């Protein structure tokens, strides 16, 4: 029974990040991924039953936001096209490279969350050193792999994946050097989950396209990386041993800056890049009364985001948080993101896709599971670095992706949007 209750906690985090990541499909780039990552971090805290983590919820959410959001700079449109190829070598290359890309999302997302959980008053993380090492690692890896060797994953698109790889490797080295074993566990397990989710999601997208499923199959792929990446992050956190931080409440100015970034800065960038008048006008295309509908959409988005920011600032300004505060933050932030998705795709023009209604259903299910499900976390937690087990998991994932590639190419000939990396 305890195992099932533990699974409910993982499921809540997985569904939260999956739904937010699917919503992110309407916005894209770093800012969309950052909002989704923040939601995953809040879901993690709300099911953790750790009072010391409630006090740090803003910092944990921000770490998840930055980690998952940084991967948003990676270009993967061409790689998805490789996964649609009608021959094994290119299809497997597509799925395996999507595994790498998804793993990089999870590596930073889970790793930075783990570092915040590891940081206590008695054993603080040296954030200045960590960030400096990650920036240096990113630049050196990009220069060495891309500029010197010329190892390119997505030509002629951006090769920013190498920056994230370098930052992630530097982060792992810092963790190992400072003996942050639990953070390493979360980073690696999140990476395995996110990587499998992206590769498997591409397979689902191909199958859906072949059988002409009347649904947004890009959203299915996005939901998949969020679900498996969220599962990996949650499992990594809940199965690891963490120090108890008796005085966990961060300094007020730190908390307020982090809160500002989450509820003002990130939504403002999303608004600027996706919800401003010009963006919505071009997105709605040639419909009747488009200027009026665009004005309504932009105005409504601005009002909702302003109200959300003012409401959360007033509710969360004190910094002494309980579970009800985390829950409030999660669902207000989550609901605002879903509403932005409705607006940007044409709510005021009468356009409401099935995928948007499913976002709402997922949010409702998360709420029900959180309030009706009995969540228990495992007692047998660990700090063990089991590299052999992780290698076997990696091998099993690659074999699975190879089998999925064989199945995919047996189902179709040449698909629209397919690419060949190798002739």
Secondary structure by P-SEA (a helix, b strand, c coil): caaaaaaaaaaaaaaaaaaaaaaacccccaaaaaaaaaaaaaaaaaacccaaaaaaaaaaaaaaaaaaaaacccccaaaaaaaaccccaaaaaaaaaaaaaaaaaaaaaaaaaaaaaacccccccaaaaaaaaaaaaaaaaaaacccccccccccccccaaaaaaaaaaaaaaaaaaacaaaaaaaaaaaaaaaaaaaaaaaaaaaaaaaaccccaaaaaaaaaaaaaaaaaaaaaaaabbbbbcccccccaaaaaaaaaaaccaaaaaaaaacccaaaaaaaaccccaaaaaaaaaaaaaaaaaaaaaaaaaaacccccccaaaaaaaaaaaaaaaaaaaaaaaccccccccaaaaaaaaaaaaaaaaaaccbbbbbccccccccaaaaaaaaaaaaaaaaaaaaaaaaacccccccccccc
